Amino acid sequence: CLRKMKESTYSLPQLMLSIFCLLLLSSIVGSTPFFKPVSIFLNCGASSDSVDDDKRPWTNDSTTHFGPSNLQSSFAAQTSSAELPSVVPYQTARIFTFASSYNFTTLSKGRHFVRLHFFPAVYNGRDPKNAFFSVTTELYNLLNNFSPAITALALSQAYIMREFFVTVPSSGSLTLTFTPSLSTPDSLAFINGIEIAIIVPF
């Protein structure tokens, strides 16, 4: 009986160590970042709110307080494609012939995930091959001399998505500026949709 008691006493530290390791592992896994549901779906160039094929609600950029700074540039695509995952947000676009910005002022401080949607179609007679532009924030140069048409052609895709991680300062403001290339005659910039999500721990 005494021997059995000694064996039981000897195994107790091992049991405590196992419990500690499990708790430590749970703490490590629990700190892994993940994406919250996207807080902003912005349908650029649209005049009313709508829902995409995945039932996600998109807010139009014509009446929202996010902008853009130039509202006189909303056009519908003159062509479509069966490869598009949804009509929304790809069938309307905001076209810029000079630097214009969206200002998101209700974000939380910290890292965010940004996804930009581009469908290089003809808008109001404008050739998408003339679209060469940059996309910048206050701290980052996201795209430089970017051509959605050339990129889509090279990848054999009808549409393009570009994704980024950016840090939002304590002000909670993020400005996305679209600037047509100065080195390309008649250059323009355009955007079909913008998604923004905050990255938070479990």
Residue pairs with C-beta under 8 A, 6 or more apart in sequence:
29 202
30 201
30 202
31 201
31 202
32 201
32 202
33 111
33 199
33 200
33 201
34 199
34 200
34 201
34 202
35 113
35 197
35 199
36 197
36 198
36 199
36 200
37 197
38 56
38 195
38 196
38 197
39 107
39 196
39 197
39 198
40 59
40 66
40 104
40 194
40 195
40 196
40 197
41 56
41 57
41 58
41 59
41 89
41 193
41 195
42 58
42 59
42 60
42 61
42 64
42 66
42 89
42 102
42 193
42 194
42 195
42 196
43 49
43 50
43 58
43 59
43 60
43 61
43 88
43 89
43 92
43 192
43 193
44 61
44 68
44 89
44 92
44 93
44 94
44 191
44 192
44 193
44 194
45 61
45 62
45 73
45 74
45 75
45 76
45 92
45 93
45 94
45 95
45 192
46 58
46 60
46 61
46 62
46 74
46 88
46 89
46 92
47 60
47 62
47 63
47 74
48 60
49 57
49 58
49 59
49 60
50 57
50 58
50 60
50 88
51 57
51 58
51 88
52 58
52 85
52 86
52 87
52 88
52 89
53 85
53 86
53 87
53 88
54 86
58 88
58 89
58 193
61 67
61 68
61 94
61 102
62 71
62 74
65 105
66 102
66 103
66 104
66 105
67 100
67 101
67 102
67 103
68 94
68 96
68 100
68 101
68 102
69 100
69 101
69 102
69 103
70 94
70 96
70 98
70 100
73 94
73 95
73 96
73 97
73 100
74 92
74 93
74 94
74 95
75 92
75 93
75 95
75 123
75 124
75 126
76 91
76 92
76 93
76 123
77 90
77 91
77 92
77 93
77 119
77 121
77 122
77 123
78 121
78 122
78 123
78 124
78 125
79 121
79 122
80 87
80 91
80 121
81 119
81 121
81 158
81 159
83 157
83 158
83 159
84 90
84 91
84 119
84 158
84 159
85 159
88 193
89 117
89 192
89 193
90 117
90 119
90 159
90 192
90 193
91 119
92 192
93 119
93 121
93 123
93 190
93 191
93 192
94 100
94 190
94 191
95 123
95 124
95 126
95 188
95 189
95 190
96 133
96 178
96 179
96 180
96 188
96 189
96 190
97 180
97 188
97 189
98 179
98 180
99 177
99 178
99 179
99 180
100 177
100 178
100 189
101 175
101 176
101 177
101 178
102 175
102 176
102 194
103 173
103 174
103 175
104 173
104 174
104 175
104 176
104 196
105 172
105 173
106 172
107 168
107 172
107 173
107 174
107 196
107 198
108 168
108 172
108 198
109 168
109 169
109 170
109 172
110 167
110 168
110 198
110 199
110 200
111 165
111 166
111 167
111 168
111 198
111 199
112 165
112 166
112 167
112 168
112 174
112 196
112 197
112 198
112 199
113 163
113 164
113 165
113 195
113 196
113 197
113 198
113 199
114 142
114 163
114 164
114 165
114 166
114 174
114 176
114 194
114 195
114 196
115 161
115 162
115 163
115 164
115 194
115 195
115 196
116 135
116 142
116 143
116 161
116 162
116 163
116 164
116 191
116 193
116 194
117 159
117 160
117 161
117 191
117 192
117 193
117 194
117 195
118 148
118 152
118 159
118 160
118 161
118 162
118 190
118 191
118 192
119 148
119 158
119 159
119 160
119 192
120 128
120 129
120 131
120 148
120 149
120 152
120 159
120 160
121 128
122 128
123 190
126 188
128 148
128 149
128 190
129 147
129 149
129 150
130 184
130 186
130 187
130 188
131 147
131 148
131 149
131 180
131 187
131 188
131 189
131 190
132 145
132 146
132 147
132 180
132 181
132 183
132 184
132 187
133 143
133 145
133 146
133 178
133 179
133 180
133 181
133 187
133 188
133 189
133 190
134 141
134 142
134 143
134 144
134 145
134 146
134 178
134 179
134 181
135 142
135 143
135 146
135 176
135 177
135 178
135 179
135 189
136 142
136 176
136 177
136 179
137 166
137 174
137 175
137 176
137 177
138 169
138 173
138 174
138 175
139 166
139 167
140 164
140 166
142 162
142 164
142 166
142 176
143 162
145 181
145 183
146 162
148 160
148 190
151 160
152 158
152 159
152 160
159 192
165 199
166 174
168 174
174 196
176 194
178 189
178 190
178 191
179 189
180 187
180 188
180 189
181 187
